[in-house]
């Protein structure tokens, strides 16, 4: 603007000196400068409007981007994290996890998996995992880069257990029918060819043959110990959450029980699971 004012003053001075040709040239330059200034002003206004629009969208809740943190293999836990500096409290946001078959692209809901963290279980191997986050009515998606990989050596370990008629695992009962239990006492979970049995000393807590009403899966409610915990519903009136000594033992118990159940023509899965493991 200051340069433009100087040009105008110079033009007036030249006119006063009776130099019409030079004054005309300067007036043309001034007109060009004014047009250029007007165009730049329009661009500036447009950019400001765009900036304001983005600012308003951000204030009103633009959909953030999320990713899944953690090794994408059995035995690991996946955690939803924000990208590009997005920091959000996910504790009060609606979340749902899904399994997706790599070839059929069928999206299967994982019932009960509604936390920011999810502990992978044997049923997830070979499938993509996807979390859908409801942000102000808009759905953001975070998905694994590829299908979940198996735990190296776990299949061979389970094969050695299959040759035995039964295998015992030391466990702690965390919940019984949804009620938290004292965690001091150790129980023994027996996984056999025809049935599963949970005992504490000489007392039998549960003893059931494999059946279509039995449910078995990794714990889906989140928590740092979820990768070592298993949900087991031996019968309709009893559900248990059992904690194992390690993640490997928990996954081995799930795989072993499912293997024996298949031999009895039973598919053991978790609540709401539809696809065979």
KARAHU-V667820 format. One record per residue. N is the residue number from 0. OMEGA is omega in degrees with one decimal (none if undefined). BURIAL is I if it has 9 or more other ideal C-beta (glycine too) atoms within 8 Angstrom, else O. D_LAST is the distance of its C-alpha to the last C-alpha in Angstrom with 2 decimals. Layout:
BEGIN
n: [N/N]
omega: [OMEGA/OMEGA]
burial: [BURIAL/BURIAL]
d_last: [D_LAST/D_LAST]
END
This chain:
BEGIN
n: [0/1/2/3/4/5/6/7/8/9/10/11/12/13/14/15/16/17/18/19/20/21/22/23/24/25/26/27/28/29/30/31/32/33/34/35/36/37/38/39/40/41/42/43/44/45/46/47/48/49/50/51/52/53/54/55/56/57/58/59/60/61/62/63/64/65/66/67/68/69/70/71/72/73/74/75/76/77/78/79/80/81/82/83/84/85/86/87/88/89/90/91/92/93/94/95/96/97/98/99/100/101/102/103/104/105/106/107/108/109/110/111/112/113/114/115/116/117/118/119/120/121/122/123/124/125/126/127/128/129/130/131/132/133/134/135/136/137/138/139/140/141/142/143/144/145/146/147/148/149/150/151/152/153/154/155/156/157/158/159/160/161/162/163/164/165/166/167/168/169/170/171/172/173/174/175/176/177/178/179/180/181/182/183/184/185/186/187/188/189/190/191/192/193/194/195/196/197/198/199/200/201/202/203/204/205/206/207/208/209/210/211/212/213/214/215/216/217/218/219/220/221/222/223/224/225/226/227/228/229/230/231/232/233/234/235/236/237/238/239/240/241/242/243/244/245/246/247/248/249/250/251/252/253/254/255/256/257/258/259/260/261/262/263/264/265/266/267/268/269/270/271/272/273/274/275/276]
omega: [-179.8/179.0/178.8/178.5/178.4/179.3/179.3/179.2/178.9/179.1/179.0/-180.0/-179.3/177.6/-179.7/178.7/176.3/173.9/-172.5/-176.6/179.4/178.2/179.4/178.8/179.9/177.9/176.7/178.4/179.0/179.3/177.9/178.6/179.4/178.7/178.5/179.3/179.8/179.2/178.9/179.0/178.1/178.6/-179.5/178.8/179.6/179.0/178.2/177.9/179.5/178.0/179.7/178.2/178.6/179.6/-179.6/178.1/179.1/179.8/-178.7/175.8/172.6/-176.3/177.5/176.5/-178.8/176.2/178.3/-179.3/179.4/178.1/-176.9/178.4/-179.0/-177.2/-178.6/174.7/176.7/-179.1/177.8/178.7/178.8/177.3/175.5/176.4/179.4/177.8/-177.4/173.0/-175.4/-174.5/-177.9/-179.8/-179.2/-178.3/174.4/178.5/180.0/166.7/178.5/178.1/-174.1/-177.9/-175.8/-179.6/176.7/179.6/-178.0/179.6/175.1/-174.8/178.7/179.4/-173.8/-179.2/178.3/178.1/179.1/179.1/-179.4/178.6/-174.1/179.2/-176.0/-176.2/179.9/179.8/171.1/172.7/-178.6/175.7/177.1/-175.1/179.8/-179.4/178.8/179.7/176.5/-175.8/172.1/-174.5/172.0/-172.2/176.6/-178.2/179.9/177.3/179.6/-179.5/176.3/175.0/-176.5/176.2/-176.2/-179.7/178.9/179.0/179.4/179.0/176.9/178.8/-179.2/-178.4/179.2/179.6/178.3/180.0/179.7/176.5/174.2/-177.3/172.0/178.7/179.3/-179.7/172.7/-175.7/176.3/-178.5/179.0/-178.2/173.6/-171.9/-176.4/-171.2/178.6/175.7/176.6/175.6/-179.7/178.1/-176.9/-176.8/-175.5/-175.3/174.7/-177.1/176.4/-178.1/172.1/-172.2/178.7/-178.7/178.1/179.2/179.1/177.3/-174.2/171.5/176.8/-178.1/-179.3/179.2/179.7/177.7/-176.7/178.5/173.2/178.4/-174.4/-174.4/-179.8/-176.2/-175.4/-178.4/-175.6/-178.0/178.4/-173.9/-178.2/173.0/179.5/172.7/-177.9/178.0/-171.5/-175.5/-178.5/173.9/-174.8/169.5/-174.9/176.8/-179.0/-179.1/179.7/176.7/-179.5/178.9/179.0/-179.3/177.4/179.6/179.1/-178.5/-179.1/179.9/179.7/178.6/178.7/-179.7/178.1/177.3/176.8/-179.6/178.4/174.1/178.1/179.5/-179.0/179.1/176.4/-179.8/-177.1/-175.3/177.8/-179.6/none]
burial: [O/O/O/I/O/O/I/I/O/I/I/O/O/I/I/O/O/O/O/O/O/O/I/O/O/I/I/O/I/I/O/O/I/I/O/O/I/O/O/O/O/O/O/O/O/O/O/O/O/O/O/O/O/I/O/O/I/O/O/O/I/O/O/I/I/I/I/I/O/O/O/I/I/I/I/I/I/I/I/I/O/I/I/O/O/I/O/O/O/I/O/O/I/O/I/I/I/I/I/I/I/I/O/O/O/O/O/I/O/I/I/I/I/O/I/O/I/I/I/I/I/I/I/I/I/O/I/I/I/I/I/I/I/I/I/O/O/O/O/I/I/I/I/I/O/O/I/I/O/I/I/O/O/I/O/O/I/I/O/O/I/I/O/O/O/O/I/O/I/I/I/I/I/I/I/I/O/O/O/O/O/O/O/O/O/O/I/I/I/I/I/I/O/O/O/I/I/I/I/I/O/O/O/O/I/I/O/I/O/I/O/O/O/I/I/I/I/I/I/I/O/I/I/O/O/I/I/I/I/I/I/I/I/I/I/O/O/I/I/I/I/I/I/I/O/O/I/I/I/I/I/I/I/I/I/I/I/I/I/I/I/I/O/I/O/I/O/I/I/I/I/O/I/O/O/O/O]
d_last: [73.07/75.78/76.14/76.48/79.20/81.07/81.05/82.44/85.21/86.06/86.32/88.67/90.81/91.14/92.12/94.82/96.10/96.43/93.95/92.26/90.43/88.61/87.94/86.33/84.05/82.99/82.36/80.07/78.17/77.95/76.62/73.95/73.05/72.82/70.53/68.33/68.30/67.33/64.41/63.22/63.55/61.35/58.69/58.96/58.62/55.60/53.89/54.78/53.33/50.08/49.98/50.66/47.94/45.34/46.75/46.58/43.00/42.06/43.91/42.29/38.74/37.72/33.93/33.26/30.87/27.97/25.72/22.92/24.32/22.54/20.81/17.69/15.83/13.78/16.45/18.33/19.22/19.85/23.09/24.65/28.10/30.91/32.35/36.04/37.32/35.50/35.59/34.19/33.52/29.96/30.21/31.53/29.68/26.90/23.58/20.12/16.98/14.49/11.47/12.62/11.20/13.90/15.03/14.75/15.69/14.04/14.50/12.29/14.21/13.10/15.32/17.80/17.36/20.98/22.64/23.91/21.67/17.92/16.39/13.33/10.53/7.84/5.19/8.13/8.66/9.71/10.29/13.67/14.54/17.47/19.89/22.47/25.73/28.31/31.70/34.52/32.80/31.65/28.03/27.50/24.26/22.94/20.11/18.83/20.71/17.75/14.02/13.15/14.12/12.97/15.50/18.13/18.57/15.79/14.02/17.53/18.23/15.36/16.56/19.97/18.85/17.21/20.76/22.15/22.27/21.43/21.20/22.91/22.15/24.85/23.89/25.87/25.35/25.54/25.28/25.68/25.26/25.59/28.77/29.23/30.18/32.60/30.92/33.50/32.23/29.55/27.36/25.54/21.95/21.61/18.25/19.26/18.24/18.96/19.11/19.08/22.44/23.89/27.57/30.40/33.13/33.92/32.56/29.29/27.48/24.55/23.73/21.25/19.63/15.96/16.12/14.70/16.58/15.07/12.97/11.62/10.77/12.91/16.19/16.47/20.23/21.36/24.04/24.77/23.20/19.87/18.19/19.40/18.63/16.02/16.06/16.26/17.58/18.70/20.63/21.77/24.82/23.41/21.06/21.21/20.57/20.85/21.91/21.44/23.98/21.90/18.76/17.92/18.44/16.27/13.21/14.21/14.52/11.07/9.60/12.45/12.15/8.61/10.05/13.18/11.80/10.26/13.81/15.13/13.28/11.53/8.06/8.46/7.67/10.47/13.38/13.04/9.29/9.13/6.41/3.77/0.00]
END
